[in-house]
Amino acid sequence: MPGSRKRGADAGSPAKDKAAAEVVDLEKRRLAVAEELRHVEQQIYDLETKYLETSSPFGNAVRGYEGFLGGSSVANRKMVLKPEERLFSWSSVSGQTLVKQ
């Protein structure tokens, strides 16, 4: 009977090697997806910043459109962006780290 245990252990070795290789492959894929997610969230943050900065003198979906109604004093001011105005960045849990920076 000791011989049958040895054969069973040897028979499982290629399967263990295959499983270990699959784990390594999955970890590489997970890291690649995490990096892609970080890149997309950075793009969202940058585009959101551009939208809020360029549209703020006239109004936007976040602050409203008072700029169309009033004088030019609003158009000459530089608006300070508040973290709570970043609706798109806040929509992702991992994207919130960009807002907090």
mmCIF file of the C-alpha atoms, coordinates in Angstrom:
data_MODEL
# 
_entry.id   MODEL 
# 
loop_
_atom_site.group_PDB 
_atom_site.id 
_atom_site.type_symbol 
_atom_site.label_atom_id 
_atom_site.label_alt_id 
_atom_site.label_comp_id 
_atom_site.label_asym_id 
_atom_site.label_entity_id 
_atom_site.label_seq_id 
_atom_site.pdbx_PDB_ins_code 
_atom_site.Cartn_x 
_atom_site.Cartn_y 
_atom_site.Cartn_z 
_atom_site.occupancy 
_atom_site.B_iso_or_equiv 
_atom_site.pdbx_formal_charge 
_atom_site.auth_seq_id 
_atom_site.auth_comp_id 
_atom_site.auth_asym_id 
_atom_site.auth_atom_id 
_atom_site.pdbx_PDB_model_num 
ATOM 1   C CA . MET A 1 1   ? 0.000   0.000  0.000   1.00 0.00 ? 1   MET A CA 1 
ATOM 2   C CA . PRO A 1 2   ? 2.831   2.485  0.498   1.00 0.00 ? 2   PRO A CA 1 
ATOM 3   C CA . GLY A 1 3   ? 3.461   2.327  -3.248  1.00 0.00 ? 3   GLY A CA 1 
ATOM 4   C CA . SER A 1 4   ? -0.092  3.434  -4.023  1.00 0.00 ? 4   SER A CA 1 
ATOM 5   C CA . ARG A 1 5   ? 0.353   6.619  -1.956  1.00 0.00 ? 5   ARG A CA 1 
ATOM 6   C CA . LYS A 1 6   ? 3.480   7.497  -3.877  1.00 0.00 ? 6   LYS A CA 1 
ATOM 7   C CA . ARG A 1 7   ? 1.729   7.042  -7.209  1.00 0.00 ? 7   ARG A CA 1 
ATOM 8   C CA . GLY A 1 8   ? -1.113  9.260  -6.022  1.00 0.00 ? 8   GLY A CA 1 
ATOM 9   C CA . ALA A 1 9   ? 1.289   11.999 -4.968  1.00 0.00 ? 9   ALA A CA 1 
ATOM 10  C CA . ASP A 1 10  ? 3.172   11.815 -8.264  1.00 0.00 ? 10  ASP A CA 1 
ATOM 11  C CA . ALA A 1 11  ? -0.065  11.905 -10.230 1.00 0.00 ? 11  ALA A CA 1 
ATOM 12  C CA . GLY A 1 12  ? -1.111  15.126 -8.458  1.00 0.00 ? 12  GLY A CA 1 
ATOM 13  C CA . SER A 1 13  ? 2.170   16.932 -9.054  1.00 0.00 ? 13  SER A CA 1 
ATOM 14  C CA . PRO A 1 14  ? 1.453   18.041 -12.645 1.00 0.00 ? 14  PRO A CA 1 
ATOM 15  C CA . ALA A 1 15  ? -1.959  19.248 -11.543 1.00 0.00 ? 15  ALA A CA 1 
ATOM 16  C CA . LYS A 1 16  ? -0.385  21.264 -8.736  1.00 0.00 ? 16  LYS A CA 1 
ATOM 17  C CA . ASP A 1 17  ? 2.118   22.746 -11.176 1.00 0.00 ? 17  ASP A CA 1 
ATOM 18  C CA . LYS A 1 18  ? -0.699  23.648 -13.557 1.00 0.00 ? 18  LYS A CA 1 
ATOM 19  C CA . ALA A 1 19  ? -2.717  25.211 -10.738 1.00 0.00 ? 19  ALA A CA 1 
ATOM 20  C CA . ALA A 1 20  ? 0.306   27.195 -9.531  1.00 0.00 ? 20  ALA A CA 1 
ATOM 21  C CA . ALA A 1 21  ? 0.953   28.470 -13.054 1.00 0.00 ? 21  ALA A CA 1 
ATOM 22  C CA . GLU A 1 22  ? -2.705  29.427 -13.374 1.00 0.00 ? 22  GLU A CA 1 
ATOM 23  C CA . VAL A 1 23  ? -2.547  31.361 -10.091 1.00 0.00 ? 23  VAL A CA 1 
ATOM 24  C CA . VAL A 1 24  ? 0.509   33.252 -11.316 1.00 0.00 ? 24  VAL A CA 1 
ATOM 25  C CA . ASP A 1 25  ? -1.255  34.032 -14.603 1.00 0.00 ? 25  ASP A CA 1 
ATOM 26  C CA . LEU A 1 26  ? -4.381  35.208 -12.797 1.00 0.00 ? 26  LEU A CA 1 
ATOM 27  C CA . GLU A 1 27  ? -2.319  37.453 -10.523 1.00 0.00 ? 27  GLU A CA 1 
ATOM 28  C CA . LYS A 1 28  ? -0.637  39.042 -13.558 1.00 0.00 ? 28  LYS A CA 1 
ATOM 29  C CA . ARG A 1 29  ? -4.037  39.634 -15.140 1.00 0.00 ? 29  ARG A CA 1 
ATOM 30  C CA . ARG A 1 30  ? -5.392  41.100 -11.888 1.00 0.00 ? 30  ARG A CA 1 
ATOM 31  C CA . LEU A 1 31  ? -2.477  43.547 -11.722 1.00 0.00 ? 31  LEU A CA 1 
ATOM 32  C CA . ALA A 1 32  ? -2.995  44.534 -15.364 1.00 0.00 ? 32  ALA A CA 1 
ATOM 33  C CA . VAL A 1 33  ? -6.706  45.162 -14.790 1.00 0.00 ? 33  VAL A CA 1 
ATOM 34  C CA . ALA A 1 34  ? -5.963  47.167 -11.633 1.00 0.00 ? 34  ALA A CA 1 
ATOM 35  C CA . GLU A 1 35  ? -3.501  49.337 -13.571 1.00 0.00 ? 35  GLU A CA 1 
ATOM 36  C CA . GLU A 1 36  ? -6.024  49.863 -16.374 1.00 0.00 ? 36  GLU A CA 1 
ATOM 37  C CA . LEU A 1 37  ? -8.665  50.841 -13.799 1.00 0.00 ? 37  LEU A CA 1 
ATOM 38  C CA . ARG A 1 38  ? -6.272  53.353 -12.244 1.00 0.00 ? 38  ARG A CA 1 
ATOM 39  C CA . HIS A 1 39  ? -5.569  54.816 -15.683 1.00 0.00 ? 39  HIS A CA 1 
ATOM 40  C CA . VAL A 1 40  ? -9.288  55.125 -16.557 1.00 0.00 ? 40  VAL A CA 1 
ATOM 41  C CA . GLU A 1 41  ? -10.076 56.729 -13.196 1.00 0.00 ? 41  GLU A CA 1 
ATOM 42  C CA . GLN A 1 42  ? -7.271  59.247 -13.728 1.00 0.00 ? 42  GLN A CA 1 
ATOM 43  C CA . GLN A 1 43  ? -8.742  60.096 -17.132 1.00 0.00 ? 43  GLN A CA 1 
ATOM 44  C CA . ILE A 1 44  ? -12.186 60.563 -15.576 1.00 0.00 ? 44  ILE A CA 1 
ATOM 45  C CA . TYR A 1 45  ? -10.708 62.814 -12.891 1.00 0.00 ? 45  TYR A CA 1 
ATOM 46  C CA . ASP A 1 46  ? -8.807  64.919 -15.452 1.00 0.00 ? 46  ASP A CA 1 
ATOM 47  C CA . LEU A 1 47  ? -11.795 65.290 -17.787 1.00 0.00 ? 47  LEU A CA 1 
ATOM 48  C CA . GLU A 1 48  ? -14.064 66.116 -14.870 1.00 0.00 ? 48  GLU A CA 1 
ATOM 49  C CA . THR A 1 49  ? -11.615 68.812 -13.720 1.00 0.00 ? 49  THR A CA 1 
ATOM 50  C CA . LYS A 1 50  ? -11.494 70.275 -17.223 1.00 0.00 ? 50  LYS A CA 1 
ATOM 51  C CA . TYR A 1 51  ? -15.302 70.310 -17.479 1.00 0.00 ? 51  TYR A CA 1 
ATOM 52  C CA . LEU A 1 52  ? -15.789 71.943 -14.086 1.00 0.00 ? 52  LEU A CA 1 
ATOM 53  C CA . GLU A 1 53  ? -13.108 74.578 -14.733 1.00 0.00 ? 53  GLU A CA 1 
ATOM 54  C CA . THR A 1 54  ? -14.160 75.518 -18.262 1.00 0.00 ? 54  THR A CA 1 
ATOM 55  C CA . SER A 1 55  ? -17.889 75.524 -17.647 1.00 0.00 ? 55  SER A CA 1 
ATOM 56  C CA . SER A 1 56  ? -17.927 77.213 -14.232 1.00 0.00 ? 56  SER A CA 1 
ATOM 57  C CA . PRO A 1 57  ? -18.158 80.838 -15.472 1.00 0.00 ? 57  PRO A CA 1 
ATOM 58  C CA . PHE A 1 58  ? -21.368 80.074 -17.336 1.00 0.00 ? 58  PHE A CA 1 
ATOM 59  C CA . GLY A 1 59  ? -22.758 77.226 -15.277 1.00 0.00 ? 59  GLY A CA 1 
ATOM 60  C CA . ASN A 1 60  ? -22.668 73.483 -15.302 1.00 0.00 ? 60  ASN A CA 1 
ATOM 61  C CA . ALA A 1 61  ? -24.679 70.456 -14.271 1.00 0.00 ? 61  ALA A CA 1 
ATOM 62  C CA . VAL A 1 62  ? -23.183 70.493 -10.763 1.00 0.00 ? 62  VAL A CA 1 
ATOM 63  C CA . ARG A 1 63  ? -23.374 74.183 -9.791  1.00 0.00 ? 63  ARG A CA 1 
ATOM 64  C CA . GLY A 1 64  ? -26.328 75.243 -11.884 1.00 0.00 ? 64  GLY A CA 1 
ATOM 65  C CA . TYR A 1 65  ? -26.549 77.769 -14.710 1.00 0.00 ? 65  TYR A CA 1 
ATOM 66  C CA . GLU A 1 66  ? -26.669 81.104 -12.897 1.00 0.00 ? 66  GLU A CA 1 
ATOM 67  C CA . GLY A 1 67  ? -23.862 82.412 -15.125 1.00 0.00 ? 67  GLY A CA 1 
ATOM 68  C CA . PHE A 1 68  ? -26.271 82.668 -18.033 1.00 0.00 ? 68  PHE A CA 1 
ATOM 69  C CA . LEU A 1 69  ? -28.597 84.877 -16.012 1.00 0.00 ? 69  LEU A CA 1 
ATOM 70  C CA . GLY A 1 70  ? -26.188 87.265 -14.308 1.00 0.00 ? 70  GLY A CA 1 
ATOM 71  C CA . GLY A 1 71  ? -23.394 89.683 -15.037 1.00 0.00 ? 71  GLY A CA 1 
ATOM 72  C CA . SER A 1 72  ? -19.835 89.100 -16.097 1.00 0.00 ? 72  SER A CA 1 
ATOM 73  C CA . SER A 1 73  ? -18.370 89.132 -12.577 1.00 0.00 ? 73  SER A CA 1 
ATOM 74  C CA . VAL A 1 74  ? -18.879 85.380 -12.386 1.00 0.00 ? 74  VAL A CA 1 
ATOM 75  C CA . ALA A 1 75  ? -17.011 84.838 -15.658 1.00 0.00 ? 75  ALA A CA 1 
ATOM 76  C CA . ASN A 1 76  ? -13.900 86.601 -14.377 1.00 0.00 ? 76  ASN A CA 1 
ATOM 77  C CA . ARG A 1 77  ? -13.565 84.601 -11.153 1.00 0.00 ? 77  ARG A CA 1 
ATOM 78  C CA . LYS A 1 78  ? -11.554 81.436 -10.890 1.00 0.00 ? 78  LYS A CA 1 
ATOM 79  C CA . MET A 1 79  ? -13.769 78.814 -9.301  1.00 0.00 ? 79  MET A CA 1 
ATOM 80  C CA . VAL A 1 80  ? -12.404 76.599 -6.559  1.00 0.00 ? 80  VAL A CA 1 
ATOM 81  C CA . LEU A 1 81  ? -13.365 72.996 -7.102  1.00 0.00 ? 81  LEU A CA 1 
ATOM 82  C CA . LYS A 1 82  ? -14.805 71.231 -4.080  1.00 0.00 ? 82  LYS A CA 1 
ATOM 83  C CA . PRO A 1 83  ? -14.427 67.475 -3.644  1.00 0.00 ? 83  PRO A CA 1 
ATOM 84  C CA . GLU A 1 84  ? -18.192 67.022 -3.270  1.00 0.00 ? 84  GLU A CA 1 
ATOM 85  C CA . GLU A 1 85  ? -18.686 68.496 -6.763  1.00 0.00 ? 85  GLU A CA 1 
ATOM 86  C CA . ARG A 1 86  ? -16.833 65.602 -8.344  1.00 0.00 ? 86  ARG A CA 1 
ATOM 87  C CA . LEU A 1 87  ? -19.822 63.404 -9.059  1.00 0.00 ? 87  LEU A CA 1 
ATOM 88  C CA . PHE A 1 88  ? -18.038 61.141 -11.524 1.00 0.00 ? 88  PHE A CA 1 
ATOM 89  C CA . SER A 1 89  ? -14.904 60.650 -9.449  1.00 0.00 ? 89  SER A CA 1 
ATOM 90  C CA . TRP A 1 90  ? -16.990 59.856 -6.378  1.00 0.00 ? 90  TRP A CA 1 
ATOM 91  C CA . SER A 1 91  ? -18.954 57.214 -8.284  1.00 0.00 ? 91  SER A CA 1 
ATOM 92  C CA . SER A 1 92  ? -16.068 54.757 -7.960  1.00 0.00 ? 92  SER A CA 1 
ATOM 93  C CA . VAL A 1 93  ? -14.783 53.567 -4.592  1.00 0.00 ? 93  VAL A CA 1 
ATOM 94  C CA . SER A 1 94  ? -11.208 53.367 -5.807  1.00 0.00 ? 94  SER A CA 1 
ATOM 95  C CA . GLY A 1 95  ? -11.555 56.643 -7.718  1.00 0.00 ? 95  GLY A CA 1 
ATOM 96  C CA . GLN A 1 96  ? -12.209 58.481 -4.460  1.00 0.00 ? 96  GLN A CA 1 
ATOM 97  C CA . THR A 1 97  ? -8.503  58.283 -3.641  1.00 0.00 ? 97  THR A CA 1 
ATOM 98  C CA . LEU A 1 98  ? -7.844  60.691 -6.529  1.00 0.00 ? 98  LEU A CA 1 
ATOM 99  C CA . VAL A 1 99  ? -10.334 63.174 -5.081  1.00 0.00 ? 99  VAL A CA 1 
ATOM 100 C CA . LYS A 1 100 ? -8.725  63.062 -1.637  1.00 0.00 ? 100 LYS A CA 1 
ATOM 101 C CA . GLN A 1 101 ? -5.253  63.884 -2.985  1.00 0.00 ? 101 GLN A CA 1 
# 
